[in-house]
Amino acid sequence: MTEQRFHPFNLVRAFVRPIDPVLLAIMAVLLGASYLLMLSASPERAQTQLVNSGVALCAMWAAARLPPQRLLSLAVPLYLLGVVLLIGVALFGETSKGAQRWLDIGVTRIQPSELMKIAMPLMLAWYFQQREGMAGLRDFIVAGVLLAVPVALIVTQPDLGTSLLVAAAGLYVIFFAGLSWKLIIPVVLVGVLGLGSIVVFGDQLCQPGVDWYGLREYQKQRVCTLLDPTRDPLGKGFHIIQSTIAIGSGGLLGKGWLEGTQTHLAFIPERHTDFIFSVLAEEFGLLGALVLLGVYILLLARGFQIALYAPSLATRLLASAITAIFFTYAFVNMGMVSGILPVVGVPLPFISYGGTALVTLCLGVGILMSIHRHRVSSTD
Amino acid sequence: MTEFRSPDQEFQGFRRRVVVAMLFILACFALLGGRFYYLQVERHEYFHTRAEDNRIALLPVVPNRGTIVDRNGVLLARNYAAYTLEINPSRVRKLDETIDALAEFIDIQPRDRRRFRKILEESRNFESVPIRTRLSDEEVARFVAQRFRFPGVEVQARLFRDYPLGGTGSHMIGYIGRINQRDQQRIEERGESANYRGSDYIGKAGLELSYERELHGTTGFEQVEVNAGGRAVRLLAREPATPGNDLELTLDIELQKVAEAAFGERRGALVAIDPNDGGVLALVSVPTFDPNLFVDGISTQDWQALNDSPDHPLLNRAIYSAYPPGSTFKPFMALAGLESGKRSIEQRMPDPGFFIYGGHRFMDHRARGTVNMHESIVVSSNTYYYQLANDLGIDGIAGFMRQFGFGSRTGIDVPGEAEGVLPSPEWKRSRFRTPEQQRWYGGETISVGIGQGYNAYTPLQLAHALATLANGGKVFRPHLVRHVVDSRSGERRLIEPEPLRQIPFKARHVEAVRKAMVDVNKSGTGARAFAGAPYEVGGKTGTAQVFSLRGQRYVEGKVAERLRDHSVYIAFAPAHNPSIAMAVLVENGGFGSQSAAPIARQVLDYHLLGRKPGQPAGEDEEAEESQ
């Protein structure tokens, strides 16, 4: 080792070593697809998205270089910082588009809720690590509280999409930490029954004047519009109607790159961000959509594989939760764009335009790479 | 919840959960895949259509409206292009503020604002509404420089309808106006909605209304690709509009002008028809109005001024007002006497100056001893016709007069014609309610014989009947349009050159009546008006009673102007081969020889000699030679 220290090849090796080639290949495909779709959906943003991708890959590399133990030692400070910032947002935050999400810290504006997407699973994984081998009911309750505080803060901003993702991140850790099925199954049942009753009694519940406890009017409208997009074809239903038209008109093989009429005549709203999947489905058809699903499955499979070989309970929980979060992004986004889930502001992971979300996601991939590098069977 | 688990047990548990999670994920993705399959394969056709509907819009291309010219090609109705400033109400939230802002650099009068409001209310869709028409080039330039401030406001080049002669012939030419909800309904009932997509105007009166189908043309379409904002981004296909067909009239607009001028300030009507084909040479109703006022929606003041005027300028007297024909009825009565065999041409009848029927004495102006048919027309004897009416009986009169079209619409090609009244016992029965009113009295027949009583005909009917008399019994449908000129092929379609029917008069009888009418203007009641005329003209004066004096003597000066008799005159010329037959009516003009006959003289001088009133006599000779 010592005699090779100054060898140029060694530098390259040091640079490349943290990288997992499988995840990198998947990233390359997804970011490449993002660039291609951006050229179609919003060409003036393609350049920026390329820069975003570069920055995000750097973040990924940096995270991949951090050993898992160093990462876990950051769990508590990051979590506390996140909560403090969220409180700051609630008190001094800037309002844009009816929601208070941004905090001006002098140099730039930041969105602390984004930080919680990483800090939350990290914190809970760290917590369960402390209780290794003896996680009891009390620990799950503590975890629940650790989860509930930031989620509540984000819900009140209000930001349903992000709070959903943060909550999901925490719940995944709790799930993989071994929360009893006896508790999970009833909750899932209640959830399914609740959703089912909304679908069945949607018409009555969506009458004006009916208050949905805990949800804002616009959130209620989103659910109602999903149940019946034709209720408001020019207003709130327009997004869903137009994106399903885009997807459906794409057919088996699509209309061809740059040929999507829904995309290029601006019928698809937010086509470079949350609705970019309808651009893919319109221009590349069912084939393109299934290929994307396949790439995501590869990513998730790789993520779980890394989790199974993770060196410790905390890294195991962290890796599996991050992987499950990727799934949540992908499923909620494609579900909403294709009209089976309500419109919540969740981007299509690694593809939608936007630097912050991309950096967060790539930090997650970097953490996976770091855990992979320190896997149990590793002789590194 | 195992408090004491070995790391290995725990790892096994974790592995199970990863497997469960992966299965759940695959199930969710399968759900998505199924949804994609449903949208993209099962319902592809539907969504494909929806996307095409989104993308492709059909924009109407409004055809140019056909023009109207007189028989010599003088333009009576034309189109010209001008810029309008239009506001799309669906894209402008604060209309008043926007208009105020526009008014800072474009002249917008309160009148323009009122019209804008009116059009907005009547608007049938959410298309753009003009706030100012006929912008100057400078105004267009000023707006273009400020355009960015006014989304939803645009300058459009549009075709406008213009009636260059203003009031001349306005009742007959008519006008177009903006399509209102009632018009829209009518369009829908006729199933022409597609052809009126994009059209803002429709014929509202006169020829513009009756020939709407010819003039409008066929709307074309542009198939364009539109973006979500509704803006056309690419032209895909184009089906050009077919312009409306042009109308060439039988009308001589110069004759019309001469006739209108001859009335001066008086109210009345004049209808001149070519007896050879029924073509209308002049159709005058005075006072006239300016049809240009109506094109963009008439203002309230203009409307009130027209509508409230005691002279009723909007009334088309030539075809809608019915007047008693007075003595102009006599030539037709005379022919009825000859044709029925109740009179012969030379038969002399006693004329003591009155006629007694049922104990009532029907008075004449003077006693003449005896008169024959010829003299009865020349001097306008009443007694001769009292007796004749009595001999013919009301059914005989009505039956004969019906052939001339008295009391029924002539079918002229401008809308709004009145039926008039051809009195008969049947008419009385349908007109009145109580049996007492419905009864026909023999005395009423006597009045009908001299063109008074219930007789009421439009000037058009009178001219039409005279034309039929003048040409020996050929009945044409009077018409204003000679040719419809096909805009594509240039083919000129002739309108109604064939007679509807021939009334089988004996030529000898017709000739005798015509000869008497010629002598009216040589030695009779029209002699003064036609003194020195270098052509032979047949005519008959008449006086239509407005107000019954119940046996008192009528003294003109003592009767209020509006209650004075109407002056009527009919004439055809040249006598032996008539090219014009006309009826003139001057409301409250007194005797026929007083007001109406001089007007007829001016019209005939122009028609036959090309001489306009006030022109030096030097041109007469030339014209005379060409006769």
Boltz contact constraints between the chains, C-beta under 6 A:
constraints:
  - contact:
      token1: [A, 134]
      token2: [B, 3]
      max_distance: 6.0
  - contact:
      token1: [A, 136]
      token2: [B, 3]
      max_distance: 6.0
  - contact:
      token1: [A, 176]
      token2: [B, 17]
      max_distance: 6.0
  - contact:
      token1: [A, 178]
      token2: [B, 13]
      max_distance: 6.0
  - contact:
      token1: [A, 180]
      token2: [B, 1]
      max_distance: 6.0
  - contact:
      token1: [A, 245]
      token2: [B, 47]
      max_distance: 6.0
  - contact:
      token1: [A, 245]
      token2: [B, 50]
      max_distance: 6.0
  - contact:
      token1: [A, 245]
      token2: [B, 51]
      max_distance: 6.0
  - contact:
      token1: [A, 247]
      token2: [B, 39]
      max_distance: 6.0
  - contact:
      token1: [A, 248]
      token2: [B, 39]
      max_distance: 6.0
  - contact:
      token1: [A, 248]
      token2: [B, 40]
      max_distance: 6.0
  - contact:
      token1: [A, 248]
      token2: [B, 43]
      max_distance: 6.0
  - contact:
      token1: [A, 248]
      token2: [B, 44]
      max_distance: 6.0
  - contact:
      token1: [A, 248]
      token2: [B, 47]
      max_distance: 6.0
  - contact:
      token1: [A, 249]
      token2: [B, 47]
      max_distance: 6.0
  - contact:
      token1: [A, 249]
      token2: [B, 48]
      max_distance: 6.0
  - contact:
      token1: [A, 249]
      token2: [B, 51]
      max_distance: 6.0
  - contact:
      token1: [A, 250]
      token2: [B, 40]
      max_distance: 6.0
  - contact:
      token1: [A, 251]
      token2: [B, 40]
      max_distance: 6.0
  - contact:
      token1: [A, 251]
      token2: [B, 44]
      max_distance: 6.0
  - contact:
      token1: [A, 261]
      token2: [B, 51]
      max_distance: 6.0
  - contact:
      token1: [A, 261]
      token2: [B, 55]
      max_distance: 6.0
  - contact:
      token1: [A, 262]
      token2: [B, 51]
      max_distance: 6.0
  - contact:
      token1: [A, 265]
      token2: [B, 55]
      max_distance: 6.0
  - contact:
      token1: [A, 265]
      token2: [B, 227]
      max_distance: 6.0
  - contact:
      token1: [A, 266]
      token2: [B, 227]
      max_distance: 6.0
  - contact:
      token1: [A, 266]
      token2: [B, 228]
      max_distance: 6.0
  - contact:
      token1: [A, 267]
      token2: [B, 54]
      max_distance: 6.0
  - contact:
      token1: [A, 267]
      token2: [B, 228]
      max_distance: 6.0
  - contact:
      token1: [A, 286]
      token2: [B, 36]
      max_distance: 6.0
  - contact:
      token1: [A, 286]
      token2: [B, 40]
      max_distance: 6.0
  - contact:
      token1: [A, 289]
      token2: [B, 36]
      max_distance: 6.0
  - contact:
      token1: [A, 293]
      token2: [B, 29]
      max_distance: 6.0
  - contact:
      token1: [A, 300]
      token2: [B, 25]
      max_distance: 6.0
  - contact:
      token1: [A, 304]
      token2: [B, 18]
      max_distance: 6.0
  - contact:
      token1: [A, 304]
      token2: [B, 22]
      max_distance: 6.0
  - contact:
      token1: [A, 327]
      token2: [B, 25]
      max_distance: 6.0
  - contact:
      token1: [A, 331]
      token2: [B, 28]
      max_distance: 6.0
  - contact:
      token1: [A, 334]
      token2: [B, 32]
      max_distance: 6.0
  - contact:
      token1: [A, 338]
      token2: [B, 35]
      max_distance: 6.0
  - contact:
      token1: [A, 340]
      token2: [B, 35]
      max_distance: 6.0
